[in-house]
Amino acid sequence: MKKDCKQGTICVQGGYSPKSGEPRVLPIYQSTTYKYKDPDQLANIFDLKEEGHMYSRISNPTVAAFEEKISQLEDGVGALATSSGQAATTIGILNICGQNQHILALSTLYGGTYTLLSTTLKKYGIEVTFIDPNMDVEEILNYSKPNTRAIYAETIGNPALNVLDFEKYSKVAKTLDIPFIVDNTFPTPYLCQPFKHGANIIIHSATKYIDGHANNIGGVIIDGGNFNWDNGKYPEFTEPDESYHGIRYYKEFKEKAYITKARTQLLRDIGCSLSPFNSFMFNLGLETLHLRMEKHSQNALKLAKYLESHEKVSWVNYPKLESHPDYELSQKYLPLGGSGILTFGIEGGKAGAKKFMTNLNLVSLVVHLGDVRTSVLHPASTTHRQLSTKELKKAGIKEDMIRVSVGIEDISDIIEDFHSALSLI
């Protein structure tokens, strides 16, 4: 496959290139181990002097093909697949951050990520400061510290649906000379490629749109290869790693230093590996990603416009509505569509929201998003239940908020189901 192929072609054919006589479809290499005839070759693989698969906890041919495809879609230098999106976030941060160090993060993150940063990482001595997405550059810089190691954000906030101002946060990261980490789960690489807008590391919960069918859990980290780890702030990349006979990641791997260290150090030790079968399924999901994301975005916009005109709907939040505060940002960074997630509130507040959800027939109440099937959820009492009232407000979550993951069914059937449910309130 040529390097300049479009996204849709990469979705279908990227990552795996069979040789003559090999299977045309990516095989599932369901093996923990690999045979070698030359002891010296295997020793070189263990010393990171030669590429190859030593053990499936660290790498596997099926997993590698999925990693390569997602790296091609994001235009990165390499990727690392993990057992979940949470594992990807954890490794992504621990790869550059440890005890007595600090991170800046947006306050509008997914509830699970918020808890990871605010509670779990705190136990490891990592401090996180949550900032309002609307702060200007100088305000954000005032929250930085000498030990600040990264800035973490989501392209589209979950579920506040604020659109990331890449230009602003890229400027902050460059001013502080720290990496800019972006969770790109909602848009996927088809709707937005953060490396083109200044990001250095991308995180995905592959469980969502990459899989697309609510079958598999997994995550992936992509390295942009565009950050200078030899800036004096990250000795873990420039000083010897004694667990690999003194190897220096930046010296040996240059632009791939970050992703190599994440795999050979953290994935090796923590072991949150993605299975070959799940990798096969994620690769299969990616084959239709471009088609699904177009349909998700189209349906979400139509449903948002319907809800915006309904007399029982108090408010509607979707990045591609002209009424959205970040509409201009969505036009700039999400030109192909605003993804499939919208939120809204109805008459009767929280009680009205619960009644509406129980009235639905076609649409399901589930703890998931990014599925081909339309679903709803009440974030304040589920995914963000652990947040205080003050934290909910900072995260952009209202008590009456209903989050909708708009599927790819016929939009007229989706709207009809919403219409019937609203009529019973």
C-alpha positions as CSV (number, residue, x, y, z in Angstrom):
1,M,0.0,0.0,0.0
2,K,1.3,3.5,-0.9
3,K,2.2,5.9,1.9
4,D,-0.1,8.6,0.6
5,C,-3.4,6.6,0.6
6,K,-6.5,8.3,2.0
7,Q,-8.0,7.4,5.4
8,G,-10.7,5.2,4.0
9,T,-8.1,3.1,2.2
10,I,-5.9,2.8,5.3
11,C,-9.0,1.7,7.3
12,V,-9.5,-1.2,4.9
13,Q,-5.9,-2.2,3.9
14,G,-3.5,-0.6,6.4
15,G,-1.4,-2.4,8.9
16,Y,-1.2,-5.8,7.2
17,S,0.5,-6.6,3.9
18,P,0.5,-10.4,3.2
19,K,3.3,-11.9,1.1
20,S,2.6,-14.3,-1.8
21,G,0.6,-17.3,-0.7
22,E,-0.2,-15.9,2.8
23,P,-3.8,-15.3,4.0
24,R,-5.3,-12.1,2.5
25,V,-7.2,-11.4,5.8
26,L,-5.2,-10.7,8.9
27,P,-4.8,-14.1,10.8
28,I,-5.2,-14.5,14.5
29,Y,-1.8,-15.6,15.8
30,Q,-3.1,-17.3,19.0
31,S,0.3,-18.1,20.4
32,T,2.2,-17.0,23.5
33,T,5.6,-17.9,22.1
34,Y,7.7,-17.9,19.0
35,K,10.4,-20.3,17.6
36,Y,13.9,-19.3,16.9
37,K,16.9,-21.4,15.6
38,D,19.6,-18.9,16.5
39,P,20.2,-18.2,20.2
40,D,22.1,-15.0,19.4
41,Q,19.2,-13.7,17.4
42,L,16.8,-14.2,20.3
43,A,19.3,-12.6,22.7
44,N,19.5,-9.6,20.4
45,I,15.7,-9.3,20.5
46,F,15.7,-9.4,24.3
47,D,18.4,-6.7,24.3
48,L,16.3,-4.6,21.8
49,K,19.1,-4.7,19.3
50,E,16.8,-6.6,16.8
51,E,13.1,-6.5,16.0
52,G,11.0,-9.6,16.6
53,H,8.4,-11.2,18.8
54,M,9.7,-12.8,22.0
55,Y,6.5,-13.3,24.1
56,S,2.9,-12.2,23.4
57,R,2.8,-10.2,26.6
58,I,5.0,-7.7,24.9
59,S,4.2,-8.2,21.2
60,N,2.3,-10.4,18.8
61,P,1.8,-10.4,15.0
62,T,-1.9,-9.9,15.1
63,V,-1.6,-7.2,17.7
64,A,1.2,-5.6,15.8
65,A,-0.9,-5.3,12.6
66,F,-3.7,-3.5,14.5
67,E,-1.1,-1.2,16.1
68,E,0.4,-0.4,12.7
69,K,-3.0,0.4,11.2
70,I,-4.0,2.8,13.9
71,S,-0.5,4.4,13.8
72,Q,-0.9,4.9,10.0
73,L,-4.4,6.4,10.5
74,E,-3.1,8.9,13.1
75,D,0.1,9.5,11.2
76,G,2.3,8.5,14.1
77,V,5.7,6.7,14.3
78,G,4.4,3.8,16.4
79,A,1.6,2.5,18.6
80,L,1.1,0.3,21.6
81,A,-2.1,-1.7,22.2
82,T,-3.4,-2.4,25.7
83,S,-6.1,-4.4,27.4
84,S,-8.4,-1.3,27.9
85,G,-8.6,2.4,27.3
86,Q,-7.9,3.0,31.0
87,A,-4.7,0.9,30.7
88,A,-3.6,3.0,27.7
89,T,-4.1,6.2,29.7
90,T,-2.3,4.7,32.7
91,I,0.8,3.6,30.7
92,G,0.7,6.8,28.7
93,I,1.1,8.8,31.8
94,L,3.4,6.5,33.9
95,N,5.8,6.4,30.9
96,I,6.8,10.0,31.6
97,C,5.5,10.7,35.1
98,G,6.3,9.4,38.6
99,Q,6.5,10.3,42.3
100,N,6.6,14.0,43.2
101,Q,5.7,15.0,39.6
102,H,2.7,17.0,38.2
103,I,0.2,17.0,35.4
104,L,-2.1,19.6,34.0
105,A,-5.5,18.2,32.9
106,L,-8.8,19.6,31.6
107,S,-11.6,19.4,34.1
108,T,-14.0,18.0,31.5
109,L,-12.5,14.5,31.2
110,Y,-14.4,11.2,31.2
111,G,-15.3,10.2,34.7
112,G,-13.0,7.1,34.8
113,T,-10.0,9.2,33.6
114,Y,-10.8,11.9,36.1
115,T,-10.8,9.3,39.0
116,L,-7.6,7.7,37.7
117,L,-5.9,11.1,37.7
118,S,-7.4,12.6,40.9
119,T,-7.4,9.5,43.1
120,T,-5.3,6.5,41.9
121,L,-2.3,8.3,40.5
122,K,-2.3,10.4,43.7
123,K,-1.4,7.3,45.6
124,Y,1.7,7.0,43.4
125,G,2.7,10.5,44.3
126,I,1.6,12.1,41.0
127,E,-0.3,15.4,41.5
128,V,-2.9,16.6,39.0
129,T,-4.3,20.1,38.6
130,F,-7.6,20.2,36.7
131,I,-8.1,23.4,34.7
132,D,-11.1,25.0,33.0
133,P,-11.0,24.5,29.2
134,N,-11.9,28.2,28.7
135,M,-8.9,29.6,30.6
136,D,-6.5,31.6,28.5
137,V,-2.8,30.7,28.0
138,E,-1.5,32.9,30.8
139,E,-4.0,31.5,33.3
140,I,-3.1,28.0,32.5
141,L,0.6,28.7,32.7
142,N,0.0,30.1,36.2
143,Y,-1.1,26.6,37.3
144,S,2.1,24.9,36.0
145,K,5.0,23.9,38.3
146,P,8.7,23.2,37.9
147,N,7.8,19.5,38.0
148,T,4.9,19.6,35.5
149,R,5.5,16.8,33.1
150,A,2.5,16.8,30.7
151,I,-0.8,18.4,29.8
152,Y,-3.8,16.0,29.2
153,A,-7.0,16.7,27.3
154,E,-9.7,15.1,25.2
155,T,-10.5,16.2,21.6
156,I,-14.2,16.2,22.5
157,G,-14.9,16.2,26.2
158,N,-16.9,13.3,27.6
159,P,-19.7,14.2,28.2
160,A,-19.5,18.0,28.2
161,L,-18.8,17.9,24.5
162,N,-16.4,20.9,24.6
163,V,-14.1,20.9,21.6
164,L,-10.4,21.2,22.4
165,D,-8.7,24.4,21.3
166,F,-5.6,22.6,20.0
167,E,-3.8,25.9,19.1
168,K,-4.1,27.2,22.7
169,Y,-3.0,24.0,24.5
170,S,-0.3,23.3,22.0
171,K,1.1,26.7,22.8
172,V,1.0,26.0,26.5
173,A,2.8,22.6,26.0
174,K,5.5,24.2,23.8
175,T,6.0,27.1,26.3
176,L,6.5,24.6,29.1
177,D,8.4,22.2,26.9
178,I,6.2,19.3,28.0
179,P,4.3,16.7,25.9
180,F,0.7,17.4,24.9
181,I,-1.4,14.2,25.4
182,V,-4.8,14.0,23.7
183,D,-7.5,11.4,24.1
184,N,-9.0,11.1,20.6
185,T,-11.6,8.5,21.3
186,F,-14.8,10.4,20.3
187,P,-13.7,11.7,16.9
188,T,-11.4,8.8,16.0
189,P,-8.6,9.4,13.5
190,Y,-11.1,9.7,10.7
191,L,-12.7,12.9,12.0
192,C,-9.6,14.4,13.7
193,Q,-5.8,13.8,13.6
194,P,-4.4,15.6,16.7
195,F,-0.7,15.3,15.6
196,K,-1.5,17.8,12.8
197,H,-2.6,20.3,15.5
198,G,0.3,20.0,17.9
199,A,-0.4,16.9,20.0
200,N,2.6,14.7,20.8
201,I,0.8,11.5,22.2
202,I,-2.6,10.2,21.4
203,I,-4.8,7.9,23.5
204,H,-7.8,5.8,22.4
205,S,-10.3,3.7,24.1
206,A,-10.5,1.2,21.2
207,T,-13.6,-0.2,23.0
208,K,-15.7,2.6,21.5
209,Y,-15.8,3.6,17.9
210,I,-12.7,1.6,16.8
211,D,-14.5,-1.6,17.7
212,G,-17.9,-0.1,16.9
213,H,-20.0,-3.1,17.9
214,A,-19.7,-3.3,21.8
215,N,-17.8,-6.6,21.6
216,N,-14.3,-6.0,22.8
217,I,-12.4,-3.9,25.4
218,G,-9.0,-2.4,24.5
219,G,-6.9,0.7,24.3
220,V,-4.1,2.1,22.2
221,I,-1.3,4.7,22.6
222,I,0.1,6.4,19.5
223,D,3.5,8.2,19.5
224,G,3.8,11.3,17.3
225,G,7.5,11.1,17.3
226,N,7.5,14.9,17.5
227,F,8.7,15.7,21.0
228,N,12.3,16.3,22.0
229,W,12.9,14.0,25.0
230,D,16.4,15.2,25.2
231,N,15.5,18.6,26.7
232,G,16.9,18.0,30.1
233,K,13.5,17.2,31.7
234,Y,13.1,13.5,31.0
235,P,16.2,11.6,32.1
236,E,14.3,8.3,31.9
237,F,14.8,8.6,28.1
238,T,18.4,9.8,28.1
239,E,19.9,8.0,31.1
240,P,20.7,4.2,31.1
241,D,17.9,1.7,31.8
242,E,19.6,-0.9,33.9
243,S,16.8,-3.4,33.2
244,Y,18.0,-3.5,29.6
245,H,21.8,-3.4,30.2
246,G,22.0,0.3,30.3
247,I,20.2,1.1,27.1
248,R,19.4,4.8,26.5
249,Y,16.0,5.1,24.8
250,Y,16.4,8.4,23.1
251,K,19.9,7.6,21.8
252,E,18.9,4.2,20.5
253,F,15.4,4.8,19.2
254,K,15.2,8.6,18.5
255,E,11.7,9.5,17.5
256,K,10.4,6.2,18.7
257,A,11.9,6.5,22.2
258,Y,8.5,7.1,23.9
259,I,6.6,4.2,22.4
260,T,9.5,1.8,22.7
261,K,10.0,2.5,26.4
262,A,6.2,2.1,27.0
263,R,6.3,-1.3,25.4
264,T,9.5,-2.8,26.7
265,Q,9.4,-1.3,30.2
266,L,5.8,-0.7,31.3
267,L,3.9,-3.3,29.2
268,R,6.6,-5.8,30.1
269,D,6.2,-5.2,33.8
270,I,2.5,-4.3,34.2
271,G,1.3,-6.8,31.7
272,C,-1.9,-5.2,30.5
273,S,-1.6,-6.8,27.1
274,L,-4.3,-6.9,24.4
275,S,-5.2,-10.3,23.2
276,P,-4.7,-11.4,19.6
277,F,-8.4,-12.1,19.2
278,N,-9.4,-8.6,20.4
279,S,-6.8,-7.1,18.1
280,F,-8.3,-9.1,15.2
281,M,-11.7,-7.7,16.1
282,F,-10.4,-4.1,16.4
283,N,-8.8,-4.4,13.0
284,L,-12.1,-5.7,11.6
285,G,-13.8,-2.7,13.2
286,L,-11.4,-0.3,11.6
287,E,-12.2,-1.6,8.2
288,T,-15.6,0.2,8.3
289,L,-14.6,3.1,10.6
290,H,-14.8,5.8,7.9
291,L,-18.3,4.7,6.8
292,R,-19.6,4.4,10.4
293,M,-18.2,7.8,11.6
294,E,-19.9,9.6,8.6
295,K,-23.2,7.9,9.5
296,H,-22.8,8.5,13.3
297,S,-22.1,12.2,12.7
298,Q,-25.0,12.6,10.2
299,N,-27.5,11.0,12.5
300,A,-26.3,12.8,15.6
301,L,-26.7,16.2,13.8
302,K,-30.2,15.4,12.6
303,L,-31.3,14.2,16.0
304,A,-29.8,17.2,17.7
305,K,-31.7,19.5,15.4
306,Y,-34.9,17.6,16.1
307,L,-34.4,17.9,19.8
308,E,-33.5,21.6,19.6
309,S,-36.9,22.2,18.1
310,H,-38.9,20.1,20.6
311,E,-41.0,22.0,23.2
312,K,-40.2,19.6,26.0
313,V,-36.4,19.8,25.5
314,S,-34.7,22.5,27.7
315,W,-31.3,22.4,26.0
316,V,-29.2,20.5,23.4
317,N,-25.5,20.2,23.2
318,Y,-23.7,19.0,20.0
319,P,-20.5,20.4,18.5
320,K,-22.0,20.8,15.0
321,L,-25.0,22.9,16.2
322,E,-24.5,26.6,15.5
323,S,-25.8,27.2,19.0
324,H,-22.8,25.3,20.5
325,P,-20.2,27.6,22.1
326,D,-17.4,25.7,20.4
327,Y,-19.0,25.6,17.0
328,E,-16.2,27.5,15.3
329,L,-13.6,25.1,16.8
330,S,-15.6,22.2,15.5
331,Q,-15.6,23.7,12.1
332,K,-11.8,24.1,12.3
333,Y,-10.8,20.8,13.9
334,L,-13.7,18.5,13.0
335,P,-14.5,19.3,9.3
336,L,-15.9,15.9,8.5
337,G,-18.3,15.6,11.4
338,G,-18.9,16.0,15.1
339,S,-19.0,12.3,16.0
340,G,-22.0,10.5,17.4
341,I,-22.4,11.8,20.9
342,L,-24.9,14.5,22.0
343,T,-26.4,15.6,25.3
344,F,-29.7,17.3,26.2
345,G,-32.0,18.1,29.1
346,I,-35.8,17.9,29.3
347,E,-38.7,19.3,31.4
348,G,-38.8,17.8,34.9
349,G,-35.0,17.8,35.4
350,K,-33.5,14.6,36.7
351,A,-36.8,12.9,37.3
352,G,-37.9,13.8,33.8
353,A,-34.7,12.4,32.4
354,K,-35.2,9.0,34.1
355,K,-38.8,8.8,33.0
356,F,-37.8,9.6,29.4
357,M,-35.2,6.8,29.4
358,T,-37.6,4.2,30.7
359,N,-40.1,5.2,27.9
360,L,-37.7,4.4,25.1
361,N,-38.2,1.3,23.1
362,L,-35.7,1.1,20.2
363,V,-33.0,2.9,22.1
364,S,-31.3,1.1,25.1
365,L,-30.0,2.3,28.4
366,V,-26.4,1.0,28.6
367,V,-23.0,1.9,30.1
368,H,-21.3,2.3,26.7
369,L,-20.9,4.6,23.7
370,G,-19.6,4.4,20.2
371,D,-21.8,1.4,19.3
372,V,-23.7,1.0,16.0
373,R,-26.8,0.9,18.2
374,T,-28.2,4.0,19.7
375,S,-28.1,4.2,23.5
376,V,-28.6,6.7,26.3
377,L,-27.2,7.2,29.8
378,H,-27.5,9.6,32.8
379,P,-23.9,10.6,33.5
380,A,-24.4,12.3,36.8
381,S,-25.7,9.0,38.4
382,T,-23.4,6.6,36.5
383,T,-20.1,7.3,34.7
384,H,-19.5,10.5,36.8
385,R,-21.3,9.4,40.0
386,Q,-18.1,9.6,42.0
387,L,-17.7,13.3,41.4
388,S,-19.0,15.9,43.9
389,T,-21.6,18.5,42.9
390,K,-18.8,21.0,42.5
391,E,-16.7,18.7,40.4
392,L,-19.8,17.8,38.2
393,K,-20.2,21.5,37.5
394,K,-16.6,21.9,36.5
395,A,-16.9,18.8,34.3
396,G,-19.9,20.5,32.5
397,I,-22.4,17.9,33.7
398,K,-25.9,18.9,34.7
399,E,-28.2,16.9,36.9
400,D,-30.7,16.6,34.0
401,M,-28.2,15.7,31.4
402,I,-29.0,12.7,29.1
403,R,-26.0,11.5,27.0
404,V,-27.0,9.9,23.7
405,S,-24.6,7.8,21.7
406,V,-26.3,8.0,18.3
407,G,-26.1,4.8,16.3
408,I,-26.2,4.1,12.5
409,E,-29.9,2.9,12.4
410,D,-32.3,4.8,10.1
411,I,-32.6,8.2,11.6
412,S,-36.3,8.3,11.2
413,D,-36.7,5.3,13.5
414,I,-34.4,6.9,16.1
415,I,-36.3,10.2,16.0
416,E,-39.7,8.3,16.2
417,D,-38.5,6.5,19.3
418,F,-37.4,9.8,21.0
419,H,-40.7,11.5,19.9
420,S,-42.8,8.7,21.5
421,A,-40.7,8.8,24.7
422,L,-41.0,12.5,25.0
423,S,-44.7,12.5,24.4
424,L,-45.2,10.3,27.5
425,I,-43.6,12.9,29.9
